[in-house]
Amino acid sequence: MAAWPTISEMQCLQNNATNVKTQEIKSALVAILLGTDAIGATRNLINMVAVSVVSGTVLLGLLAAKHF
């Protein structure tokens, strides 16, 4: 017959369960933050391309105006 767990064993099991939950929460937060960073980086890249296109168009327009 198995003996009942001692108080220290029960506290150890409770601490382990708490640590597992804490690690799961931290992992979820890291995943959310990484996803947010990826979205922010994508937006920055799109903005940089848009600025390059607009400035290139303006420069080509000025070059064409100078030519004619």
N, C-alpha and C positions, 0 to 999 in steps of 0.2 A: 504494500500500500504506500502511496506517495505521501510525503510529509507536506504540511502546509508551508508556504514560503514565509521566510522571516520578513520582518519589517524592512530591513536593509535591502533584501532582495526585491521587495515590492517597490521601494523607493528607486532602486537602480532601474527596474523595468519602466517605471514612470518617467524617469529622466531620459531614458533611451527613446521612449515614445515622443517626448517633447522635442528632443533633438532631431528626430526624423521629421516631425511636423515643421520645425523651424527650417530645416534644410530644404524641404519641399517648397515652403513659402519663399525662401531666398532664391531657389531655382526658378520659380515662377516669375519673381520680380526681375531677375536677370534677363529672362526670356522677353519680358515685356519691354525692358529698357533697350535691349538689343534691337527689337523690332522697331521701336520708336526711333532709334538712331539710324536704322536703315531707311526708314521713311524720310527722315530729315535729310540724309545724305542724297537720296533720290531727288527730293525737291530742290536742293542746292544745285545738283547737276543740271536739272531741267532749267533752272533760272540762269545758270551760267551759259548754257547753250542758247537760250533765248536772247540774252544780252549780246552774245557774240553775233548772232544772226542780225539783230537790229543794228548794231554798230557797223557790221560789214555792209549792210544795205545802205546805210547813210554814207559811208565812205565811197561805195560804188556810185551813188547818186552824185556826190560832190565831184568825183573824177569825171563822170559823164558830163556834168554841167561845165566843168573846166574845158573839156574837149570841144564842146559845141559853143 
